[in-house]
Amino acid sequence: MPVRTNPTARQLRFGAELRRLRERAGLTSTQAAQLLGIKQAQVSNMETGRLGVSAERVRTLACQYECQDKALVEAIAGMTGERKRGWWEEYRDILPAGLLDLAELERNGHALRTAHTSGIPGLLQTMDHAREVFRQVVPELSPPEVEHRASFRIKRQAVIFHGKPMIPYQAVIHEAALHMRFGGREIARQQLKHLLKIGEHPNVSILVIPFDAGGYPGSGQPIYYVHGSVPQLDTVQLDQSHGIVLLDAEAQLDKYRTVLDRLTALSLIETESRALIHSIIQTL
């Protein structure tokens, strides 16, 4: 099997999980290679996502590493096989690779949670709202780049509404974000009406943190939590000025699960959240 030159985020994550299995067994890559009867370079390439591994090889590795967590082993084994070409590949030479990695991450997620304090979550935006968001990017994007990013964002929304089965999606939005008028009153009004419509889907939960809830945890940055088939394969995505950051260390996952739980606890229940959104629409 040829060595990959540019592994995707999912392939890198797969390799990282193999490395974690080995490290938990207290083995160096050299020791693992000797145990498996392969070259150390092969172990290195597997653990950096540069070399494909079969599901059976994953189970063999887990056995040699004395991993007793069968659910985790099978979840990692499920990440093997021929990589399917996703719809996002049409944007491969147009958009940053991180955005494509995010779409692939969502496609393989089992549940999605997000929290925003100053904006509407991307998967809940209308096309007009998305355009206005991307027009504010620094450095400024060209009109074609704005259209590419906005259309890509809208296509990503299919993961909520057209997945089989449909995956649970929870969005916690601060009331401040609902008062932002990207593109003016009419676009803002249509965006809020869109939230009410989306919130009717059985797999979608939109919760609002009201102004009178007071302080909240986190630094106000958007948090996007993608649940894997087992908790160890969860991923947190954060937006940074230099691009998308994906986190998967155990301590990081625990931290952001706690932050999201606390933000959820500060939120109004769904019916009260819908009522608040409706009342804001009346002011526009």
C-alpha positions in Angstrom: 0.0 0.0 0.0 1.5 3.4 -1.0 2.4 6.0 1.6 0.2 9.0 1.5 1.7 12.5 1.1 -1.2 14.5 2.4 -3.3 12.6 4.9 -6.7 14.1 5.8 -7.6 15.1 9.4 -9.6 11.8 9.7 -6.6 9.8 8.6 -4.3 11.7 11.0 -6.8 11.0 13.8 -6.8 7.3 13.0 -3.1 7.2 13.2 -3.1 9.1 16.5 -5.5 6.5 18.0 -3.1 3.7 17.0 -0.3 5.6 18.6 -2.3 6.0 21.8 -3.0 2.3 21.9 0.7 1.6 21.7 1.7 4.2 24.3 -0.9 2.8 26.7 0.8 -0.5 26.3 4.1 1.2 27.3 5.8 0.3 24.0 8.1 2.3 21.9 7.6 2.3 18.1 10.7 0.2 17.8 9.4 -2.4 20.3 6.0 -2.4 18.6 7.7 -3.1 15.2 9.6 -6.0 16.7 6.5 -7.4 18.3 4.6 -7.2 15.1 7.4 -8.4 12.8 7.5 -5.2 10.7 9.8 -2.3 10.2 9.8 0.7 12.6 9.1 3.0 9.6 5.8 1.1 9.0 4.7 1.7 12.5 5.6 5.4 12.2 3.7 5.7 8.9 0.6 4.0 10.3 0.7 6.4 13.3 1.0 9.5 11.2 -1.9 8.5 8.9 0.4 8.1 6.0 -0.1 4.3 5.6 -3.5 2.6 5.3 -4.3 -0.2 7.8 -7.0 -2.9 7.5 -9.6 -3.5 10.1 -8.0 -6.9 10.8 -4.6 -5.3 11.3 -6.2 -2.9 13.8 -7.5 -5.8 15.8 -4.1 -7.5 15.7 -2.4 -4.4 16.9 -5.0 -4.0 19.8 -4.4 -7.7 20.8 -0.6 -7.2 20.8 -1.0 -4.0 22.7 -3.3 -5.8 25.2 -6.2 -3.4 24.8 -9.3 -4.7 26.5 -11.7 -2.0 25.3 -13.5 -3.8 22.6 -15.8 -0.9 21.8 -12.9 1.4 21.2 -11.0 -1.2 19.1 -14.1 -1.8 16.9 -14.6 2.0 16.5 -11.0 2.4 15.4 -11.4 -0.6 13.1 -14.5 1.1 11.6 -12.3 4.0 10.5 -10.4 1.8 8.1 -11.2 0.7 4.6 -11.2 2.6 1.3 -11.8 6.3 1.9 -15.1 7.4 0.2 -15.0 10.5 -1.9 -17.3 13.0 -0.3 -19.2 15.9 -1.9 -16.7 18.3 -0.4 -13.9 17.0 -2.8 -15.3 19.3 -5.5 -14.0 22.2 -3.3 -10.5 20.6 -2.9 -8.6 23.2 -4.9 -10.9 26.1 -3.9 -11.2 26.2 -0.1 -8.8 25.6 2.7 -8.2 21.9 3.5 -9.4 22.5 7.1 -13.0 23.2 5.9 -13.0 20.0 3.9 -11.8 18.1 7.0 -14.6 19.6 9.0 -17.2 18.4 6.4 -15.7 14.9 6.6 -15.7 15.0 10.4 -19.4 15.9 10.4 -20.3 13.2 7.9 -18.8 10.6 10.3 -20.2 12.2 13.5 -22.9 10.5 15.6 -24.1 13.7 17.3 -23.3 17.4 17.1 -23.3 20.1 19.7 -22.3 23.7 19.4 -22.3 27.0 21.4 -22.1 30.5 20.0 -22.3 33.8 21.9 -21.8 36.4 19.1 -23.0 34.7 15.9 -25.4 32.1 14.4 -24.0 28.6 14.1 -22.9 27.9 10.5 -25.2 24.9 10.1 -28.2 27.1 10.9 -27.4 30.1 8.7 -29.3 31.2 5.6 -27.4 31.7 2.4 -27.9 35.5 2.6 -26.6 35.5 6.2 -23.6 33.3 5.4 -22.7 35.7 2.5 -22.7 38.7 4.9 -20.5 36.8 7.4 -17.9 35.9 4.8 -17.9 39.5 3.5 -16.5 40.5 6.9 -13.5 38.2 6.7 -10.1 39.7 7.1 -8.2 39.8 4.7 -11.2 40.5 2.4 -12.4 37.7 0.2 -13.2 38.2 -3.4 -16.9 37.8 -4.5 -16.2 34.3 -6.0 -14.5 33.2 -2.7 -17.5 34.5 -0.7 -19.9 32.5 -2.9 -17.7 29.4 -2.7 -17.6 29.5 1.1 -21.3 30.4 1.5 -22.4 27.5 -0.8 -20.0 25.1 1.0 -21.6 26.1 4.3 -25.1 25.5 3.0 -24.2 22.1 1.6 -22.7 21.1 5.0 -26.2 21.5 6.5 -27.4 18.4 4.7 -25.6 16.4 7.5 -28.5 17.5 9.8 -31.5 17.1 7.6 -30.6 14.4 5.1 -28.4 11.9 7.0 -29.6 8.4 7.4 -30.2 8.2 10.3 -30.6 11.9 11.1 -28.1 12.7 13.8 -28.9 14.8 16.9 -27.9 18.4 16.7 -27.9 20.8 19.6 -27.1 24.5 19.3 -26.8 26.9 22.3 -27.0 30.5 21.2 -26.6 33.6 23.3 -29.3 36.2 23.0 -26.7 38.7 21.9 -26.1 36.7 18.7 -29.8 37.0 17.9 -29.7 40.8 17.8 -26.8 40.9 15.3 -28.1 42.4 12.0 -25.8 40.9 9.4 -27.0 42.4 6.1 -29.6 44.6 7.7 -33.1 44.1 9.2 -34.7 42.0 6.5 -31.8 39.4 6.3 -31.7 39.3 10.1 -35.5 38.8 10.2 -35.3 35.9 7.7 -32.4 34.4 9.6 -34.4 34.3 12.9 -37.5 32.9 11.1 -35.2 30.2 9.6 -34.1 29.3 13.2 -37.7 28.8 14.2 -38.3 26.6 11.1 -35.2 24.5 11.6 -36.0 24.1 15.3 -39.2 22.1 14.3 -37.1 19.2 13.1 -37.1 16.3 15.7 -33.3 15.9 15.7 -32.6 19.7 16.2 -32.6 21.5 19.5 -32.0 25.2 19.6 -31.5 26.7 23.1 -31.0 30.4 23.9 -29.0 31.9 26.8 -30.9 35.1 27.8 -29.2 38.3 28.8 -30.4 37.9 32.3 -28.6 34.6 32.7 -25.5 36.6 33.7 -22.0 35.3 33.2 -21.1 32.1 31.3 -18.1 29.8 31.1 -15.7 29.8 28.2 -14.1 32.8 26.5 -17.0 33.5 24.2 -15.4 31.6 21.3 -17.6 29.3 19.2 -17.4 25.7 20.3 -18.3 22.8 18.0 -18.3 19.3 19.5 -18.6 16.3 17.3 -19.4 13.0 19.0 -17.7 9.9 17.6 -19.0 6.3 17.9 -17.3 6.1 21.3 -16.3 9.0 23.6 -12.6 8.5 22.9 -13.2 9.4 19.3 -15.0 12.7 20.0 -13.5 15.9 18.5 -13.7 19.6 19.4 -13.5 22.2 16.6 -12.6 25.8 17.5 -12.4 28.7 15.1 -9.1 30.6 15.4 -7.9 33.7 13.5 -5.5 31.5 11.6 -8.0 28.8 10.7 -9.8 25.7 12.1 -8.3 23.9 15.1 -9.3 20.3 15.9 -8.7 19.0 19.5 -9.0 15.4 20.7 -6.9 15.0 23.8 -8.9 13.5 26.7 -8.5 16.5 28.9 -9.6 18.8 26.2 -12.7 16.8 25.4 -13.6 16.7 29.1 -13.1 20.4 29.4 -15.4 21.3 26.5 -18.0 18.8 27.4 -18.2 20.5 30.8 -18.4 23.9 29.2 -21.2 22.9 26.9 -23.1 21.2 29.8 -22.9 24.4 31.8 -23.9 26.6 28.9 -26.9 24.3 28.3 -27.9 24.6 32.0 -27.9 28.4 31.6 -30.2 28.2 28.6 -33.9 28.5 28.4 -35.8 25.4 27.5 -36.8 24.9 23.8 -40.3 26.4 24.1 -39.0 29.4 25.9 -36.1 29.8 23.5 -38.5 29.8 20.6 -40.7 32.4 22.3 -37.7 34.6 22.8 -36.6 34.3 19.2 -40.1 35.1 18.1 -40.2 38.2 20.3 -36.9 39.5 18.8 -38.4 39.0 15.3 -41.2 41.4 16.3 -38.6 44.2 17.0 -37.1 44.0 13.5 
